């Protein structure tokens, strides 16, 4: 089996982290990697992988143990997801959308403030969602983007929910909605419309599970992108979709508290790209050693140019791993300014370096490595997509680092 991305002894992993990472690595090698070319070629959703992840319990990785799940915390999930991304980026990326519906409603909400009766009601409601996942293998999605500044946290979501007897009517449109048409429930972030408010407010964000089959839900558009093709991120349209009160994944107003007090929650897209970075390096080493399955046993490792390139790739990979590991270790409510700056730096570094490593791997391995019969060509295309991922795109991370490094809270130049 492949060596772990993060050696349990060197990185002082917990027993749970080491076990989950090893499980994901074995599953990835045996199951995900052989299937990955198909999802990429067809731009089709990895349904078979999700069926297997229901069977092995990975759909419930972040459901609390006392509620039947695996009980993984933020770091344990990130380390496991990185191993998954190493073998199939699209599966890891869509799995993140599903897992966040349990991570955010589970371990993360336990760190947030709410009245005792509200917490009890939240736990009762989330139990329904957890039961669907554990018992039936239900898949949850998390449509976020709308084509404006809402997904970046700049303005309220344009998708709205208006209270009606027994629940809400949801209307709006989400773009790049991963798992569109394949998830059983869409965890829609939307803004509650209040009759006594002059305008929409981010403080009134709701997080509602909309059933795929609900009246008024439609999937639109084609899906034929550069990379991460198996995510099937088509557009979702909601036209006066009725959602019952118990569909709430978080109590009203709690998402805003989470987004402001637990910002590392937005790092969960990065593990897939950490895995891709490792995979690009792994391929290069094995290819140059003449050990990649299905290729002639021709060694290219003796050339100084190849050795220098691999050395540079290794340095970049180690830098990326070290920064990212520290950032996911920092994750907690109310992080310090330094921890938040490091989180943005880690997000930017993983997304940019995954693409840089994949590009260098192609150049170093040479022309044959571009063939679609080998995984490097897919890794290269998948890696190009990371810097675009909201809410923390590479550009936004740089913008926020520069601003927050130079200003303390409340400071202006006036």
C-alpha positions in Angstrom: 0.0 0.0 0.0 1.1 3.6 -0.6 2.9 5.3 2.2 0.6 7.8 4.1 0.7 11.5 3.1 1.1 12.3 6.7 3.1 9.7 8.6 1.3 9.0 11.9 4.5 9.1 14.0 6.1 12.1 12.3 2.9 14.2 12.5 1.8 12.8 15.9 -1.6 11.7 14.6 -4.2 10.3 17.0 -5.1 6.7 16.7 -8.4 7.6 15.1 -6.7 9.9 12.5 -4.2 7.2 11.6 -6.8 4.5 11.3 -9.2 6.6 9.2 -6.3 7.8 6.9 -5.2 4.2 6.4 -8.7 3.1 5.6 -9.2 5.8 3.1 -5.8 5.0 1.5 -6.7 1.3 1.1 -10.1 2.2 -0.2 -8.7 4.8 -2.6 -6.1 2.4 -4.1 -8.4 -0.5 -4.4 -11.7 1.2 -5.4 -11.4 4.9 -6.3 -8.3 4.9 -8.5 -9.5 2.2 -10.9 -12.8 3.9 -11.4 -11.6 7.5 -11.6 -10.9 7.6 -15.4 -14.5 6.7 -16.1 -16.0 9.5 -14.1 -13.6 11.9 -15.7 -14.2 10.6 -19.3 -18.0 10.6 -19.0 -18.3 13.6 -16.7 -20.6 11.3 -14.7 -21.3 11.2 -11.0 -19.4 8.5 -9.0 -22.5 6.8 -7.8 -20.8 3.4 -7.3 -18.2 5.1 -4.9 -21.0 6.5 -2.8 -22.7 3.1 -2.6 -19.5 1.7 -1.3 -18.9 4.6 1.1 -22.3 3.9 2.6 -21.2 0.3 3.1 -17.9 1.1 4.8 -19.3 3.9 7.0 -17.5 6.8 5.3 -20.7 8.7 4.6 -21.1 9.1 8.3 -17.4 9.9 9.1 -18.3 13.2 10.9 -21.6 12.1 12.5 -21.0 11.9 16.3 -20.1 8.4 17.5 -23.0 8.5 20.1 -25.3 9.0 17.1 -24.0 6.1 15.1 -21.3 7.7 13.1 -17.5 7.6 13.1 -17.1 10.7 15.2 -14.3 12.3 13.2 -13.4 15.9 14.1 -12.2 18.6 11.7 -8.6 17.5 11.4 -9.4 13.8 11.3 -11.8 14.4 8.4 -9.3 16.7 6.5 -6.5 14.1 6.7 -8.9 11.3 5.6 -10.2 13.4 2.7 -6.6 14.2 1.5 -6.0 10.5 1.1 -9.3 10.2 -0.9 -8.3 13.1 -3.1 -5.1 11.3 -3.9 -7.0 8.7 -5.9 -10.0 10.5 -7.2 -10.3 14.2 -6.9 -13.9 14.4 -8.0 -15.0 11.9 -5.4 -13.2 13.7 -2.6 -14.6 17.0 -3.6 -18.2 15.9 -3.8 -17.7 13.9 -0.6 -16.7 17.1 1.1 -20.1 18.7 0.1 -21.8 15.7 1.8 -19.6 15.6 4.9 -20.0 19.3 5.6 -23.7 18.7 6.2 -22.7 16.5 9.2 -19.5 18.3 10.3 -21.2 21.7 10.4 -24.3 20.4 12.2 -22.3 18.1 14.5 -18.9 18.9 16.0 -18.9 22.5 14.8 -22.3 23.5 16.2 -21.3 22.0 19.6 -18.7 24.8 19.8 -21.3 27.6 19.1 -23.5 29.4 21.5 -27.3 28.8 21.6 -29.9 28.5 24.2 -30.4 25.0 25.8 -33.8 24.5 24.3 -32.5 25.6 20.8 -29.6 23.1 21.1 -32.0 20.3 22.1 -34.2 21.1 19.1 -31.2 21.2 16.8 -30.0 17.8 18.0 -33.5 16.3 17.4 -33.6 17.7 13.9 -30.1 16.6 12.9 -30.9 13.1 14.1 -33.4 12.8 11.2 -30.7 13.7 8.7 -28.1 11.5 10.3 -30.5 8.5 10.2 -31.1 9.0 6.5 -27.4 8.9 5.9 -26.6 6.0 8.1 -29.6 3.8 7.4 -30.4 4.7 3.8 -27.1 6.0 2.4 -28.7 9.4 1.7 -26.4 11.8 0.0 -26.4 15.5 0.9 -25.1 18.4 -1.2 -24.2 21.9 -0.4 -25.0 24.3 -3.2 -23.2 27.6 -2.4 -22.3 29.7 -5.4 -24.8 32.1 -7.0 -22.5 34.0 -9.4 -22.1 37.0 -7.1 -20.4 38.0 -3.9 -22.7 36.0 -1.6 -20.6 32.8 -1.7 -17.5 34.9 -0.6 -19.4 36.2 2.4 -19.7 39.8 1.0 -23.4 40.1 0.7 -26.5 38.1 1.7 -27.4 35.0 -0.4 -29.8 35.9 -3.2 -31.6 32.6 -2.7 -34.4 33.4 -0.3 -36.7 31.6 2.2 -40.0 33.1 3.2 -41.7 31.7 6.3 -45.1 30.1 5.7 -47.3 27.8 8.0 -45.2 24.7 8.8 -42.0 25.8 7.1 -40.5 27.9 4.3 -40.9 28.7 0.6 -37.4 28.7 -1.0 -36.7 30.5 -4.3 -33.5 31.2 -6.1 -30.7 29.8 -8.2 -27.4 28.1 -7.4 -24.6 27.7 -9.9 -21.7 25.2 -9.9 -23.9 23.0 -7.6 -21.9 19.9 -7.1 -23.9 16.6 -7.0 -26.8 18.4 -8.8 -29.4 15.8 -9.8 -27.6 13.1 -7.7 -27.8 14.2 -4.1 -30.9 13.2 -2.2 -31.0 16.5 -0.3 -29.6 19.9 -1.1 -28.3 21.8 1.9 -29.3 25.2 0.6 -27.8 28.4 2.1 -30.4 31.1 1.7 -31.6 34.3 3.3 -34.8 34.5 5.3 -37.0 37.3 4.0 -38.5 39.2 7.0 -41.4 41.5 6.4 -40.2 44.0 9.0 -36.7 44.2 7.5 -35.8 46.9 5.0 -33.3 44.6 3.2 -31.8 41.2 3.4 -29.1 40.5 6.0 -26.4 37.9 6.2 -27.4 37.4 9.9 -30.6 35.9 8.6 -28.9 33.1 6.6 -30.7 29.8 6.9 -29.3 26.3 6.1 -32.2 24.1 4.8 -32.2 20.6 3.5 -34.3 20.6 0.3 -35.3 17.2 -1.0 -34.3 16.4 -4.5 -37.8 15.4 -5.5 -39.5 18.4 -4.0 -41.9 20.3 -6.3 -40.2 23.3 -7.8 -36.6 21.9 -7.8 -35.1 21.7 -11.3 -31.6 21.0 -12.6 -30.5 23.0 -15.6 -27.5 23.4 -17.9 -24.8 21.1 -19.3 -21.6 19.9 -17.5 -18.5 19.6 -19.6 -15.7 21.4 -17.7 -11.9 21.3 -17.8 -11.4 19.2 -14.6 -13.2 17.7 -11.6 -15.7 16.4 -14.2 -17.3 13.8 -11.9 -18.7 16.5 -9.6 -21.5 17.1 -12.0 -21.9 20.7 -10.8 -24.9 21.8 -12.9 -27.3 24.7 -12.0 -30.1 24.3 -9.4 -33.2 26.3 -9.6 -35.8 26.6 -6.7 -39.2 28.0 -7.5 -41.3 28.4 -4.4 -40.1 25.1 -3.0 -41.9 24.2 0.3 -39.5 23.0 3.0 -40.7 22.0 6.4 -39.4 23.5 9.6 -37.6 20.2 10.6 -35.6 20.4 7.4 -33.4 23.0 9.0 -29.8 21.8 9.2 -29.0 24.7 11.6 -31.1 26.9 13.8 -32.0 30.3 12.4 -29.0 32.7 12.6 -26.5 30.0 13.6 -24.8 29.8 10.2 -23.8 33.5 10.5 -22.2 32.7 13.9 -20.4 29.7 12.5 -19.1 31.7 9.5 -17.7 34.5 11.7 -16.5 32.4 14.7 -15.4 29.1 13.0 -13.8 30.3 9.7 -11.7 27.2 9.2 -15.0 25.5 8.1 -14.3 27.0 4.7 -11.0 25.1 4.3 -12.7 21.7 3.7 -12.3 22.0 -0.1 -8.5 22.0 0.3 -7.9 18.3 1.3 -8.9 17.1 -2.2 -6.1 19.3 -3.6 -3.6 18.2 -1.0 -4.2 14.7 -2.2 -3.8 15.7 -5.8 -0.5 17.4 -5.0 0.8 14.2 -3.4 -0.5 12.1 -6.3 1.4 14.2 -8.9 4.6 13.7 -6.9 4.0 10.0 -6.5 3.4 9.5 -10.2 6.6 11.3 -11.1 8.8 9.2 -8.8 7.3 5.9 -10.0 7.3 6.9 -13.6 11.0 8.0 -13.6 11.9 4.8 -11.8 10.1 2.8 -14.5 7.6 1.4 -12.0 4.2 2.7 -13.2 1.8 -0.1 -14.0 1.1 -0.5 -17.7 4.2 1.4 -18.9 7.5 -0.1 -20.1 10.0 -0.6 -17.3 12.3 2.2 -18.6 14.2 4.1 -16.0 14.7 7.9 -16.5 15.9 8.6 -13.0 19.6 8.9 -13.9 19.3 12.2 -15.7 20.4 15.2 -13.6 17.6 17.4 -14.9 15.0 14.8 -13.7 16.7 14.6 -10.3 16.7 18.4 -9.9 13.0 18.6 -10.9 12.0 15.8 -8.4 14.0 17.6 -5.6 12.2 20.8 -6.3 8.8 19.0 -6.3 9.7 17.4 -3.0 10.6 20.7 -1.4 7.3 22.3 -2.6 5.3 19.3 -1.4 6.9 19.3 2.0 6.3 23.1 2.4 2.7 22.7 1.4 2.1 19.7 3.8 3.7 21.5 6.7 1.7 24.7 6.3 -1.6 22.9 5.6 -1.2 20.5 8.5 -0.6 23.4 10.9 -3.6 25.3 9.6 -6.0 22.3 10.0 -4.5 21.8 13.5 -5.3 25.4 14.3 -9.0 25.0 13.5 -11.2 26.0 16.4 -13.8 28.6 17.3 -12.5 32.2 17.6 -9.1 31.6 16.1 -6.4 34.3 16.6 -5.4 36.7 13.9 -2.3 34.7 13.2 -4.2 31.5 12.9 -6.6 33.0 10.5 -3.8 34.5 8.4 -2.2 31.1 8.3 -5.5 29.4 7.2 -5.8 31.7 4.2 -2.1 31.2 3.4 -2.5 27.4 3.6 -5.6 27.5 1.4 -3.8 29.6 -1.2 -0.7 27.5 -1.0 -2.5 24.1 -1.5 -4.5 25.3 -4.4 -1.7 27.0 -6.2 1.0 24.4 -5.4 -1.2 21.4 -6.5 -1.5 23.0 -9.9 2.2 23.8 -10.0 3.3 20.3 -9.0 1.0 18.7 -11.6 2.4 21.0 -14.3 6.0 20.3 -13.3 5.2 16.5 -13.2 4.0 16.7 -16.8 7.1 18.6 -18.0 9.4 16.3 -16.0 7.9 13.0 -17.1 7.6 14.0 -20.7 5.3 13.5 -23.6 4.0 10.0 -22.8 2.7 11.2 -19.4 0.1 13.3 -21.2 -1.8 10.2 -22.5 -5.2 9.8 -21.1 -4.4 6.2 -20.3 -2.3 7.6 -17.4 -3.6 9.5 -14.5 -1.3 12.5 -14.6 -3.2 14.2 -17.4 -6.4 14.1 -15.2 -4.5 15.3 -12.1 -3.2 18.2 -14.1 -6.7 19.3 -15.2 -8.3 18.6 -11.8 -5.5 20.7 -10.1 -6.3 23.7 -12.2 -9.7 24.1 -10.6 -8.7 24.5 -7.0 -7.8 28.2 -7.1 -11.3 29.0 -8.3 -13.1 27.4 -5.4 -15.3 29.7 -3.3 -15.6 30.9 -0.7 -11.8 31.1 -0.3 -10.5 31.4 -3.9 -6.7 32.0 -4.3 -7.4 35.6 -5.2 -9.6 36.2 -2.2 -7.1 34.7 0.1 -4.4 37.0 -1.1 -6.7 40.0 -0.8 -7.6 39.1 2.8 -4.1 38.3 3.9 -2.8 41.7 2.6 -5.6 43.6 4.2 -5.8 41.8 7.6 -2.0 41.8 8.0 -1.8 45.6 7.7 -4.9 46.6 9.7 -6.1 45.8 13.2 -9.8 45.4 13.8 -11.5 48.8 13.5 -8.6 50.6 12.0 -9.0 53.0 9.1 -6.9 55.6 7.3 -9.3 58.4 7.8 
